[in-house]
Amino acid sequence: MARILVAGATGHLGQKIVAELKNRNHWVRALTRKPMRPIPTADEICGGNLNNIHSLNAACGEIDVIISAAGASDSIL
């Protein structure tokens, strides 16, 4: 089981990625600018911003894989 960070986890694509990773029995940390917004399938929610190195360092601790769905457009889905 990998420990995976998903950036952009509150977006349409990010939520689908988190759900699929959980279906595959991975541990998932959701990185979001909106940490109060629920992501029921994530194991942990981490508030942060991709433009802030300190929040990225904190989010990446003990993570094996990083997946970014940040800025993904719903129009391509």
C-alpha positions in Angstrom: 0.0 0.0 0.0 1.5 3.3 -1.1 1.0 6.6 0.8 -0.2 9.0 -1.9 -0.6 12.8 -1.9 -3.2 14.1 -4.3 -3.0 17.9 -5.0 -6.2 19.5 -6.2 -8.2 16.8 -4.4 -11.4 18.9 -4.0 -11.8 19.4 -7.8 -13.9 17.1 -10.0 -10.9 15.1 -11.3 -9.1 15.1 -7.9 -12.1 13.6 -6.2 -12.3 10.8 -8.7 -8.6 10.1 -8.3 -8.9 10.0 -4.5 -11.8 7.6 -4.7 -10.0 5.3 -7.2 -6.9 5.2 -5.1 -9.0 4.3 -2.0 -10.7 1.5 -4.1 -7.2 0.2 -4.7 -6.4 0.2 -0.9 -3.9 3.1 -0.9 -3.6 5.6 1.9 -4.4 9.1 0.6 -3.6 12.5 1.8 -5.6 15.3 0.0 -3.8 18.6 -0.5 -6.3 21.4 -0.9 -6.5 25.2 -0.5 -9.9 24.6 1.1 -9.1 22.2 4.1 -12.6 22.7 5.6 -14.2 21.2 2.5 -14.9 17.5 3.2 -13.3 14.8 1.1 -14.9 11.8 2.6 -12.7 9.2 0.9 -9.4 10.7 1.9 -7.5 9.4 4.9 -6.2 12.9 5.7 -6.8 16.4 4.5 -3.9 18.8 4.4 -4.4 22.5 3.8 -1.8 24.1 1.6 -0.9 26.0 -1.5 1.3 24.9 -4.4 2.9 28.3 -4.4 4.1 27.9 -0.8 7.2 25.8 -0.3 6.5 25.4 3.5 3.0 24.0 3.0 4.4 21.6 0.3 7.1 20.4 2.5 4.6 19.6 5.2 2.2 17.9 2.8 4.9 15.7 1.3 6.1 14.2 4.6 6.0 10.4 4.6 4.6 10.3 1.1 5.6 7.8 -1.5 3.8 9.2 -4.6 2.5 12.6 -5.6 -0.4 13.0 -8.1 -1.4 16.5 -9.2 -4.9 17.3 -10.4 -4.5 21.0 -9.5 -5.9 23.3 -12.1 -7.4 20.4 -14.1 -10.2 21.6 -16.2 -13.7 20.0 -15.9 -14.3 20.8 -19.6 -11.9 18.1 -20.6 -13.7 15.4 -18.7 
